[in-house]
């Protein structure tokens, strides 16, 4: 029986929308980069690294994916974008999971609140209020494929929040 691991990450801290600035192109702040690097380093320590990343195409999400990839030494070619992960519905997050290649056992989805938190809460018996920026939740299942992942036994591997790792305020 195979194992599948799903990592769900909210994009890093980004600038608030300025007058006339499009939400889609909001950039990642230096703090967002720093916190994403903290998460990447922790993923290396945990030994749980995605083989591919599916990201929202919004600037802050894609930059988060690239920053994380650089930290964990994952090729940028392993990152793809899915237009439906940009403020559509939580069902689009499931569709992104179902469309993941079956020969890949560890994937990461990078998205936005509130959908990424709703998606995470689907899998959790103890719900979370909010997946903070650069926060990540990792789940493992004995599923043989991504469709079965949703219904099969799973366990939480970890829930990482940059502030808790660095103990920053």
For each residue, the residues with C-beta under 8 A, 3 or more apart:
1: 142 144
2: 105 142 143 144
3: 105 140 141 142 143
4: 105 106 140 141 143 144 145 146 149
5: 48 50 105 106 107 138 139 140 141 157
6: 97 107 108 109 123 138 139 141 149
7: 43 48 50 106 107 108 109 136 137 138 139
8: 108 109 111 116 119 120 131 136 137 138 139
9: 39 64 68 108 109 110 111 116 131 134 135 136 137
10: 110 111 112 113 116 117 131 132 133 134 135 136
11: 14 28 32 56 58 60 61 63 64 110 111 112 133 134
12: 28 29 31 32 33 35 36 60 63 64 67 133 134
13: 28 29 31 32 35 133 134
14: 11 26 27 28 29 32 59 60 133
15: 18 26 27 29
16: 26
17: 21 22 23 26
18: 15 21
19:
20:
21: 17 18 25 26
22: 17 25 26
23: 17 26 58
24: 57 58 59 86
25: 21 22 58 59
26: 14 15 16 17 21 22 23 58 59 60
27: 14 15 59 60 63
28: 11 12 13 14 32 33 36 59 60 63 64 67
29: 12 13 14 15 32 33
30: 33 34
31: 12 13 34 35
32: 11 12 13 14 28 29 35 36 60 63 64 67 133 134
33: 12 28 29 30 36 37 63 67
34: 30 31 37 38
35: 12 13 31 32 38 39 133 134 162 163 166
36: 12 28 32 33 39 40 64 67 68 71 134 162
37: 33 34 40 41 67 71
38: 34 35 41 42 134 162 165 166
39: 9 35 36 42 43 68 71 134 135 136 160 162 165
40: 36 37 43 44 67 68 70 71 72
41: 37 38 44 45 71
42: 38 39 45 46 160 165
43: 7 39 40 46 48 49 68 71 72 136 160
44: 40 41 47 49 71 72
45: 41 42
46: 42 43 138 157 158
47: 44
48: 5 7 43 106 138 157 158
49: 43 44 72 74 106
50: 5 7 53 72 74 78 106 107 108
51: 74 78 104 105 106 107
52: 78 79 80 100 101 104 107 108
53: 50 65 68 69 74 78 79 80 107 108 109 110
54: 80 81 82 85 96 100 107 108 109 110
55: 61 62 64 65 79 80 81 82 85 109 110 111
56: 11 61 62 81 82 85 86 110 111 112
57: 24 61 62 81 82 83 85 86
58: 11 23 24 25 26 61 62 86 112
59: 14 24 25 26 27 28 62 63
60: 11 12 14 26 27 28 32 63 64
61: 11 55 56 57 58 64 65 85 86 110 111 112
62: 55 56 57 58 59 65 66 79 81 110
63: 11 12 27 28 32 33 59 60 66 67
64: 9 11 12 28 32 36 55 60 61 67 68 110 134
65: 53 55 61 62 68 69 79 108 110
66: 62 63 69 70 76 79
67: 12 28 32 33 36 37 40 63 64 70 71
68: 9 36 39 40 43 53 64 65 71 72 74 108 110
69: 53 65 66 72 73 74 75 76 78 79
70: 40 66 67 73
71: 36 37 39 40 41 43 44 67 68
72: 40 43 44 49 50 68 69
73: 69 70
74: 49 50 51 53 68 69 78 79
75: 69 78
76: 66 69 79
77:
78: 50 51 52 53 69 74 75
79: 52 53 55 62 65 66 69 74 76
80: 52 53 54 55
81: 54 55 56 57 62 85
82: 54 55 56 57 85 92 96 99
83: 57 86
84: 88 92 95 96
85: 54 55 56 57 61 81 82 88 92 93 96 109 110 111 112 115
86: 24 56 57 58 61 83 112
87: 112 115
88: 84 85 91 92 115
89: 92 115
90: 93 94 115 118 119 122
91: 88 94 95
92: 82 84 85 88 89 95 96 115
93: 85 90 96 97 109 111 115 116 118 119
94: 90 91 97 98 119 150
95: 84 91 92 98 99
96: 54 82 84 85 92 93 99 100 109
97: 6 93 94 100 107 109 146 149 150
98: 94 95 146 147
99: 82 95 96 146
100: 52 54 96 97 104 107 146
101: 52 104
102: 145 146
103:
104: 51 52 100 101 107
105: 2 3 4 5 51
106: 4 5 7 48 49 50 51
107: 5 6 7 50 51 52 53 54 97 100 104 146
108: 6 7 8 9 50 52 53 54 65 68 136
109: 6 7 8 9 53 54 55 85 93 96 97 116 119
110: 9 10 11 53 54 55 56 61 62 64 65 68 85
111: 8 9 10 11 55 56 61 85 93 115 116 119
112: 10 11 56 58 61 85 86 87 115 116
113: 10 116 117 130 131
114: 117 118
115: 85 87 88 89 90 92 93 111 112 118 119
116: 8 9 10 93 109 111 112 113 119 120 131
117: 10 113 114 120 121 128 129 130 131
118: 90 93 114 115 121 122
119: 8 90 93 94 109 111 115 116 122 123
120: 8 116 117 123 124 128 131 137
121: 117 118 124 127 128
122: 90 118 119 150
123: 6 119 120 139 154
124: 120 121 127 128 137 156
125:
126:
127: 121 124
128: 117 120 121 124 131 137 159
129: 117
130: 113 117
131: 8 9 10 113 116 117 120 128 135 136 137
132: 10 135 161 162 163
133: 10 11 12 13 14 32 35
134: 9 10 11 12 13 32 35 36 38 39 64 161 162
135: 9 10 39 131 132 159 160 161 162
136: 7 8 9 10 39 43 108 131 158 159 160
137: 7 8 9 120 124 128 131 156 158 159 160
138: 5 6 7 8 46 48 156 157 158 159 160
139: 5 6 7 8 123 154 155 156 157
140: 3 4 5 154 155 157
141: 3 4 5 6 148 149 152 153 154 155
142: 1 2 3 152 153
143: 2 3 4 146 148 149 152 154
144: 1 2 4 148
145: 4 102 148 149
146: 4 97 98 99 100 102 107 143 149
147: 98 150
148: 141 143 144 145 151 152
149: 4 6 97 141 143 145 146 152 154
150: 94 97 122 147
151: 148
152: 141 142 143 148 149
153: 141 142
154: 123 139 140 141 143 149
155: 139 140 141
156: 124 137 138 139 159
157: 5 46 48 138 139 140
158: 46 48 136 137 138
159: 128 135 136 137 138 156
160: 39 42 43 135 136 137 138 164 165
161: 132 134 135 164 165
162: 35 36 38 39 132 134 135 165 166 168
163: 35 132 166 167 168 169
164: 160 161 167
165: 38 39 42 160 161 162
166: 35 38 162 163
167: 163 164
168: 162 163
169: 163
